[in-house]
Amino acid sequence: MKTLLVFDFDHTLIDDNSDTWVVKCASEEKLPDWLKNSYKKGYWTEYMGQVLHYLGDQGIQESKMRSVMATIPYTKGMSELLKFIGQNKELFDCVIISDSNTVFIDWILKAANVHDVPDKVFTNPAAFDDRGYLNVQCFHLHNCSTCPVNLCKRKVLDSFIQDQLHQGVQYKNIVYIGDGGNDLCPVKSLKKGDIVMPREGYTLERLMSRMAAQGFEPLEPSVIIWSSGEQILSHLNKILVVC
């Protein structure tokens, strides 16, 4: 059986936030205060829709946006890690679950020539309309009270695993690699033998540490903190040795 690798995208595979990076397309690389102040907590995707509409109003073309997004940096060692995974697909399946959007992730993966590594990318759908404006939609509806209204990563992960089971694919274990607060929900669903890898110094690690300090029941999966793709690659090599 394979190991399933689950990656977040922003501040995990890449070393910044793709949604805020696109602001570099704007005049003076910043948004007007009225637009920044329109954000409502928990409704980031709706806010990004307004940002992208504003960029469209400013005449920002697809080619300009794509060239800017291609410059976003990968986290140290992550492009090499993805290439390693691509060379060992008989041992690993790889999915991305992200609150970014399909267009940004596709551009950024292609810029590093690693777009064929993920087996699935679950993120908010986006497309350019006839005016040349990029429109983004919420990924799905869900009933989770702890996740943003547009995306519950636990629901996505559970549905993917069930779909794979129906196709006769069962995983030996799951390795979840992320950094953010919206990664905590899926992490809680992992079992003994699985591994959660929070990025050092980021929200997911802080939330997990806080849970432990407050006496919450320990998570079932093993926890390995990372700060670079090389550290994750080292652990995956250990999995290969065990295999």
VENBELJO-V713304 format. One line per field, one symbol per residue. ss: DSSP state (H for helix, E for strand, L for the rest). phi: phi as a letter, one per 30 degrees, with the letter a starting at -180 (. if undefined). psi: psi as a letter, one per 30 degrees, with the letter a starting at -180 (. if undefined). Layout:
ss: ???
phi: ???
psi: ???
//
This chain:
ss: LLEEEEELLELLLELLLHHHHHHHHLHHHLLLHHHHLLLLLLLHHHHHHHHHHHHHHLLLLHHHHHHHHLLLLELLLHHHHHHHHHLLLLLEEEEEEEEEEHHHHHHHHHHLLLLLLLLEEEEELEEELLLLLEEELLLLLLLLLLLLLLLLHHHHHHHHHHHHHHLLLLLLEEEEEELLHHHHHHHLLLLLLLEEEEELLLHHHHHHHHHHHLLLLLLLLEELLELLHHHHHHHHHHHHHHL
phi: .dcccccdcdibdccacdddddddddehhbcdeddddddceibdddddddddddddddiddeddddddddcddddeiddddddddddbddcbcbbcbbcdaddddddddddchbdcdddbbcaddbadcddiddcbbddacacddccedcacddddddddddddddcicbcdabcccabcddddedddddcdjdbcbdddicedddddddddddideeddddbbdbbadddddeddddddddd
psi: klkkkkkldkgdelhajeefefffflkghllleeeeffkkkfheeeeeeeeeeeeefggjleeeeeeefffkkkkkfeeeeeeeeffhfffklklkjlgbleeeeeeeeeeghgfgekekjjlkkllkaffgkkkklkelklgkffllffkjfeeeeeeeeeeeefggjkkelkjkjaflegfeeeeffllkflkkjkkkgleeeeeeeeeeegglkkkellkjklflfeeeeeeeeeeeee.
//
